[in-house]
Amino acid sequence: YDDPGVQGVTCYISRAKTGGVKGALGLAEDKSEASIACRQVGPISVPKPIKAQEEIFSERTSLIFKRLRIVRMVDAKRHALVYLTYSDRVIEGSPQNSVTAVPVDAATPLPLR
């Protein structure tokens, strides 16, 4: 998924998905397991000011309640973008969140709103 507020950054997500008939029909609960890797795929630019912490992606992972979310955080001190993926409702087991960071060249402004 391309970051909608930051040009040149793409995030790759891997998540547990239930198969079988229930999974195909969307009736099964997927586990709260996800992995994220965000990478610079071109010149990084921030055309408009971004929030210091902002949800940039959300996808339903169960019929009613559970969602997989991706949050972008700006680490201004280290001039980096930090991405976190998590599930907002644990059904089975413990949540397995994942975090990744993309360093941004010091000459590239990171305007915050």
N, C-alpha and C positions, 0 to 999 in steps of 0.2 A: 504494500500500500504506500503510495506517495504521501508524504506529509503535506497536508493542504496549506499550511502556513509557512513552510520553509522549502524553497526550491532547491533541488539537488540532493534531497534525502529520501530514501525509500526504506520501508520496514518490511521485513519478511517474518511471517508468523507461522508457527507450527502448533497445532492444538489437537488434543484427543477428540476423536469423533466416533460416536457409537455407530456400528454397522447393523446389518440385519434388517429385518422388516420394520421394527420399531424405529430404528435409526433413519431409514429411508423415508418413513412417514412423519418424522419429526416428533415422535412420541417418547423417545428415550432421552434420559438425562445424560448429557456428556459430562465427563469428569472435569474437575477444575484444574486442568493441566494445560499450560501453554508455554511456548518458548518464543523469544523475539530476538531478531538481529537487524539492527538498522545500520545502513551504510551510506556514505557519500557516493552518489552515482553521477555527479556533475558539479559544476560550480555552485557553492552554497550561497543563497541570498534570501533575505527576509524582506519581501516587498512592503509589508505593512507591519506595524507593531504587533507583537504576540504577547500573550499572558505568560507570567512566570511559571504557571502550572495550568495545563489545559488538556481536557480529553479531546483527542483528535480522531478517534475511531471507536465505534461500538457495533457489535454484531450479536444478534440473538442466538443463544446456543441451546435453548430449550423452548418448549411450546409456549410457556407463559412468562417465567420470571428471570431466568438466568441470562446474563450478557457477558461477553468477552469485551474488555475495554482496553484501550491503549491511551496512556497519558504521556504528554510531553512536558518535561520540566527543563528550565533554563538554569544551568550552573554558570552564573555570570562570573564568579571568581576564577573558574578554570576555563571559561569561554568554550563551553560544551553544551550539547543537547543530550538530555537523558530521557530514555523512553522506558516505560514500565507497562507490562501487560499483566492483567489479572482478571479473575472472574468475580463478579459481585455477589454470588450466592453459592455457598458450598453445600452440595448434596451428599457426596460420598467422599470420604477421605479428607485429607487436608489440602488447602489451596497451594498450588505450586506456581508462584509468580516468577516473572523473569524480567531482568533489566539489562539494558544495553546503553552505550553512550557513543555519541559522534562528536569528535573534536572539531571545532570550527577555527579557521585561521584567525589570528588576532586582528588582522586588518579588516575582517568582515564584521560589520556592525550587527549586533543582536538587539534591535530596538524592542523595548518592553512597553506594554501599556498598563 
